[in-house]
Amino acid sequence: MSVLKLDRVTVLRRGRKVLDGNSATFQAHRVTAVIGPNGAGKSTMLNAAAGLLQPDAGRVTLDGADISRLHRRELARRRAYLPQRADVDWPITVERVVALGLVPQLPAFGPLPQRFLPAIEGALASCDVGHLRERPANALSGGELARVMLARAFVSAPELLIVDEPTAGLDPRHAIDAMRRVRARAREGCTVIVAIHDLDLALNHADDLVAIRDGAIMAAGPIESAATPALLSALYGIPVRLVRDNDGTTVRFLSAAEAP
Ligand SMILES: Nc1ncnc2c1ncn2[C@@H]1O[C@H](COP(=O)(O)OP(=O)(O)OP(=O)(O)O)[C@@H](O)[C@H]1O
């Protein structure tokens, strides 16, 4: 069980601050949704959180240890990171793509050890891609590939799961299913960070929120208290109404004429 912290993290890109002194805590057993408009800095934050990008100032810690000082193999064992545009360029089977998520645990030589097969089987099934296992991954639809990539992120049962837009391109059933699966990982003890544009999915399936705009955190905390119409309006620059019923929360973006 891991706690990931950003401590005054600043990241510069071409001399411009794209993250500006951000501090945030991501807890085990919880899904944190990172939301914000295009270019806000969400992917940059996830990259820093995954230990893939060294901040220009501040630090990222995993259970108190500076993530940049962890051995790369240890970090790769403990966290899974799914980038926004994960792609496969060559005809490798779906099953092997999923097995790649186990690379830090595999022996350097020889066939895939039998003991890993149940994990691969489970990941394929949990993302509803078992029927695609023999198919070349570069000949799948965008949504099918996204589910395969999610299975690859799940297969190692990481302590820390960082996924960038896991529901982009998924149909409604699979998008909801992906968020449910991600949430189930959290309930098993995983620390889950998800960058996501679909606010209905975020508000109904995540526990916590980090709202970021222009590289600055505008709000952070439990969804129930942090996700207010005022915050979402300020975040996206458009009037917002939250509609709550027994089925959950729906975010309605309003034209100025409809604004309350
Ligand atoms: N490699 C790079 N070089 C220069 N600038 C970059 C680079 N990567 C990202 N940026 C800039 O950093 C800022 C934050 O980008 P980032 O990808 O983190 O945003 P985001 O919130 O994930 O956006 P989106 O919702 O569009 O995916 C943007 O202004 C972007 O143009």
The ligand as a MOL file (V3000), in Angstrom:
LIG
                    3D

  0  0  0     0  0            999 V3000
M  V30 BEGIN CTAB
M  V30 COUNTS 31 33 0 0 0
M  V30 BEGIN ATOM
M  V30 1 N 7.3990 17.7260 -24.8870 0
M  V30 2 C 6.8910 18.9520 -24.7290 0
M  V30 3 N 7.5650 20.0440 -25.1040 0
M  V30 4 C 7.0700 21.2810 -24.9240 0
M  V30 5 N 5.8700 21.5290 -24.3470 0
M  V30 6 C 5.1590 20.4720 -23.9550 0
M  V30 7 C 5.6260 19.1450 -24.1180 0
M  V30 8 N 4.6950 18.3070 -23.6000 0
M  V30 9 C 3.6960 19.0780 -23.1600 0
M  V30 10 N 3.9790 20.3790 -23.3760 0
M  V30 11 C 3.1200 21.5120 -23.0060 0
M  V30 12 O 2.8890 21.4200 -21.6310 0
M  V30 13 C 1.5660 21.8420 -21.3270 0
M  V30 14 C 0.8720 20.7420 -20.5500 0
M  V30 15 O 0.7380 19.6120 -21.3880 0
M  V30 16 P 0.0420 18.2820 -20.8780 0
M  V30 17 O 0.1930 17.2680 -21.9640 0
M  V30 18 O 0.5570 17.9480 -19.5430 0
M  V30 19 O -1.4710 18.7510 -20.7600 0
M  V30 20 P -2.8010 17.9050 -20.5280 0
M  V30 21 O -3.5440 18.5730 -19.4280 0
M  V30 22 O -2.4730 16.4740 -20.3540 0
M  V30 23 O -3.5690 18.1580 -21.8910 0
M  V30 24 P -4.6340 17.2760 -22.7370 0
M  V30 25 O -5.9200 17.2860 -21.9780 0
M  V30 26 O -4.7350 18.0530 -24.0070 0
M  V30 27 O -4.0510 15.9080 -22.9290 0
M  V30 28 C 0.8930 22.1530 -22.6500 0
M  V30 29 O 0.9400 23.5560 -22.8480 0
M  V30 30 C 1.7750 21.4570 -23.6730 0
M  V30 31 O 1.7700 22.1400 -24.9020 0
M  V30 END ATOM
M  V30 BEGIN BOND
M  V30 1 1 1 2
M  V30 2 1 2 3
M  V30 3 2 2 7
M  V30 4 2 3 4
M  V30 5 1 4 5
M  V30 6 2 5 6
M  V30 7 1 6 7
M  V30 8 1 6 10
M  V30 9 1 7 8
M  V30 10 2 8 9
M  V30 11 1 9 10
M  V30 12 1 10 11
M  V30 13 1 11 12
M  V30 14 1 11 30
M  V30 15 1 12 13
M  V30 16 1 13 14
M  V30 17 1 13 28
M  V30 18 1 14 15
M  V30 19 1 15 16
M  V30 20 2 16 17
M  V30 21 1 16 18
M  V30 22 1 16 19
M  V30 23 1 19 20
M  V30 24 2 20 21
M  V30 25 1 20 22
M  V30 26 1 20 23
M  V30 27 1 23 24
M  V30 28 2 24 25
M  V30 29 1 24 26
M  V30 30 1 24 27
M  V30 31 1 28 29
M  V30 32 1 28 30
M  V30 33 1 30 31
M  V30 END BOND
M  V30 END CTAB
M  END
